[in-house]
Amino acid sequence: MLFAELCHGCGGCTLVCPHQAITEQPREIGYVESGNSKSVGFVHGQLNVGEAMSPPLIRDVLGQTHHHDINIIDSPPGTSCPVIASIRDADFVVLVTEPTPFGLNDLGLSLDMVKELGIPHGVVINRADAQNGDAEEFCKKYQADILAMFPDDRRVAQSYSRGEMILHTVPETEEQFCNLWQAILRRVNQ
């Protein structure tokens, strides 16, 4: 008995079936879109509502990226199959956390994952609070480089809730993002 909605599209069942009774059939689980905004190209995957398995769609999205270009892959949070499908071939992973107990717990799991996969990585602390050094201590304990710290700023949340670009509404973030980009490039080019 097969459950198509649980299929990851890995082909393992066809390999292990002793009677070669299983054949793979294509099944649409979503679609891929691509385009440009000014000089930046993008590829986007949209999973159909109700679909549980996104790795095949993620592989399709990654298959349409240009490997000679810089590609920024926005992965879901956590350590699930979609995350691994997104980062498996990455040159560098940026892990974003918040200085909360839940955020740091998830960061620990993610750090273990990228270390197990052997992928160079660094951490961005979002909503950093000068009064709370928990995230910095956590990163020190895990020997994880902190690439950037973005302060907790209500204006960012307000901009985001209105669908506005924070670079337009909170101009000082431009320098912070430029510094983050330079920190990433330094580590990738080591």
N, C-alpha and C positions, 0 to 999 in steps of 0.2 A: 504494500500500500504506500503510495507516494502522496506527499503534501506539497504541491507546487508552490504554495505561498510561503513555505519555509526554505525554499531552495536558494542557496547562495550562488549557484551557477559555477561551482568549482570543478564539476565533472567527476568528482570522486566516486559517486555511486555507479557511474558507467564503467569506471576502472575496476571496481571490486566485484561487480555482479558476475558470478561464476558462469552464468548461462548467457551472458550478453543480451539479456532481455530488456535492458533499459536503454532508451535513446533519448537524447536531449532534444527538447522542442523549444523554440524561441517563445518567450512570453513577455509582453510589454508590461513593464513595471513603472514606467515613467518616461520622461523625455529629456533631451539635452538641447540647450539653447546656447548660442554664442553670438557675440557682437562686439562692438567697440564703443567706447565713450572717450571722445577726444583721441589721445594716443594710446589708450589702455584697452587691450583686448580682454574679453572675459568669456569663460565657459561656465555654464550653470546647469545643474541637474535638478529636475523637479520630480520627486517621487509621487506616484499616484496615491491618492487618499486611500488609506486602508492597507497599503503594502507594508510588510514588516521587514523585508530584506533590501537594504540599500547598497551593499557592496557591488553588485553587478552594474548599477547605475553609476556609482563612484568610479569604477574601472572605465566605463564609457567616457565619463567627463575627463578623467586623467589621460585617456587615449587621444583626446582632441587638443591637449596642451602642446605647446611647442617646446621641446626639450632643450633647445639652445637659448631660450628666453628665460627670464626670471619669472617663475610661477608662484603665486601666493595661493595656497590651498586653505580655505576656511573649513576646518574640520568640526564635527560636533564635539561637545565636551565629553570627558570620561575616557574609558579604556575599552570600549566595545568594538565589535567587528567593523562598524563603519569608520571608527577612528583609525584602526590599524590599516584598513584598506586605503584611507586617505594619506597616511604618512609613511607607509612602508618604504617607498623609494625616495623620500625627501632627503635633501642634503642637510637640512637644518629644521628643527622644530622649535617654535616659540610657544611656550606654555603660559597661559594667562590665568592668574588667580586673584582672589581677593583675600584680605587678611582676616578671614573668619574661620571658625573651626571646620565648617563644611568645606570651604574653599581649600584649606590646607590639607585636609584629609584627601580630597580629590587630587590635589597637586602631588601628594606623596605617591598615590597610585599611578599617576601619569609619569612621574619621574622614574619609577620602577619600570614602567612599560618602555619608555624611550631608551633607558639604559639596557634593558633586555634586548631590544631591537638594534642596539648599537648606533643610534642616531644622535649626532651632535645636537645640543639643545641649550636653551636659556629660558629664563623666567621673566615675565612682565607682571608686576604687581599693580593691579587696577584698584582704584578707590583706596589708595594708600593713605594712612592716617599717621601723622607725625607722633601721635601719642601711643601708637601701637606698633611695636617692633617684632610682633610674632612672625610675620612672613619673612622678614630678613633673617631671624634666628633659624627658622625652618629651613630656608635655602642654605644657610651656612652649614647646618647639620647634614643636609643632603649633598653638600658640595656642588650646589647648582648656582651658576652665574645669574645674577640679576641684571637684565638688559636695560630695564627702565622701570620707573615707578611713576604712575599717574595719580595725582592727588584726588581725593574725594571732592568733587566739585558739583554742586547742585545744578549749575548752568549746563553741564554736560548731560545730565539726566533730563533736564527740561528740553534741550535741543533734540535729544534722541526721541523723546516722547512726541515731539512735533514732526519727526521725520526730517529734521534738518541736519546738515553736515556740521559737525562740531568745529571743523576748521574755519567755518564762516562765522560761527556764533561765539566761539571761545578761541580767539586768534593765537593765544600763546601755545595751544596744543600743536601748532605747526612745527615749532622748534622741537618740542618733545618727540614728535613722530620722526622728524629728521634725525635726531640723536639716536632714536631706537633703530632706525634703518642703518645708520653708520655702525652701530654696535653689532648688528646682525652681519653686515658685510665683513667686518673685521674677523668675526668668528668663522664665517664660511670660507674666507680666503686664507685662513691660517695654514 
